[in-house]
Every structure is written in C-alpha cells, then in structure tokens.
Amino acid sequence: MQKAKAELDATGVQILAISTDNLEGPTNFAGREGYEFPILFTALDPSVPQFYGVFNLFGDGLASASMFLVDKQGEIAWKTIGENYTHQIYAEEIIEQVEKLD
C-alpha cells in the first residue's frame, strides 16, 4: 500500500490499517517499512475485526488480511476477505474499485 500511497491519495482514499498484534510488533514493522498511514491496534479488544467478520477465521486468534472500502455515506461499498494467512490485496485492485465508486 505504501508504494501506491500517492496514487491512492489522488483518489481521495484514506488508508487505515487495523492490527490484532500487540503494540510493539506492528509499530516496529511500520517504522521499518516507512508506512505513512495510521495503524490502529486491537490486541486487547478484537471487537472491530469481529464486527467486520474477519476475526479468527483460521483459528489463529488474528484478523484476516482484508480490505474494506467505505463510501462517503459510511456504507461498505466493496470488500475482500483474506483467503489464507498470506492473502494480499494489491493497490491496483483497490484503485479499480475506488474508480467504480465515482
């Protein structure tokens, strides 16, 4: 996502990451990777990933790698939920879906 941040910014998309890891792991990872978008942590409270139906899908006590596009009215306009623990969503796919929102 970071590599395509400028292109995503141009679409008006705001990127937020949600992690079920502890505070130290993702913070260090984000700093190392140079992420410039907020990472929200829910290590002690899995209610957010549970609400979106992406928590513990693989019996690992973690949120699955998933992407949600929320429109200006606050409705989920598009989503993809991780198919396995290595699932990745590419910026091009997100941009394509954002363009469909207009």
N, C-alpha and C positions, 0 to 999 in steps of 0.2 A: 504494500500500500504506500509506503513511504516514497518509493521510486516514482509513483504516479501521482503523488500528492498535488503537485501543481496543476496537473490536468483535471484531477478530481475537484480541486478548489475552484477551477474555472467553471465547473458545472453548478457550483453553489452547494455542493455536498459537504457536510460536516462529518468527519470521521471520528468515531469514538470506539475504543476497544474496551471490552469487559473481560476481566480475567478472574478465574476462580483459584488462582495461585495465591501464595502469601505475598506480602508487600515487597519483600526483598528480591525474590526471583524476577518477577516481571519488570520491576524498576531497573534493576541492573541490566536486564536484557534490552529494555527500551533505550537506556542510555548508551549501551554498546552499539545498538543498531542505529542510533540517531533519530529515533521516532520523534516527530513534531506534532503528534496528535495526542489527546488525552487518553490515558489508560485508567479505567475505573476498576476497582478491586472489590470482589465479593467473597473473599476467602472465608470469612466468618458468617456470611449470610448468603446462601445460594438462592434466595427468593427471586432475584432478577432472572437468572438463567432458567429457573423452574417456571416462572411466569411465561417465558417465551418457548417453553417446551424443549429446551436443549441441554438440560442438566442430567448427567449420569446415564446418557443413552447407551454407553458401552460398559456400564458397571464400574467405572473408574472414579466416580465422585467428582468429575470435572464437567465443565461446559464444553459441548462440542463446538468445533470451529464452524461458525455460522455467520451469515450476513443478513441484515435486515435493512431495507430502505423504507424509511418512514416519510410520508409526504407532508406537505405543509399543513394539512389538516390533522396531522398526528396519527394517521392510519398507516398500517403496514401495507405498502404498495407492492413489495416483492421480497422474497426471502429464499435463501438456500441454507439447508442444514447439513452439517458435516456428515459425510457418508462413512467415515472412519477417522481415526486419530490423525492421519496425515492429510486430510482434506484441505485443499487450499482454494481460495476464491481469487481470481485474478482481476486486477484493476480494469482491464478491458471489458470484462463481463459486467462489472458494476457500472461503468460508463455507458455501456449499451443500454442497460436497464434504466439508468437515470434519464437518458435521452428519450426513452419511451414515456416518461412521466410528463414531459412538456406538452 
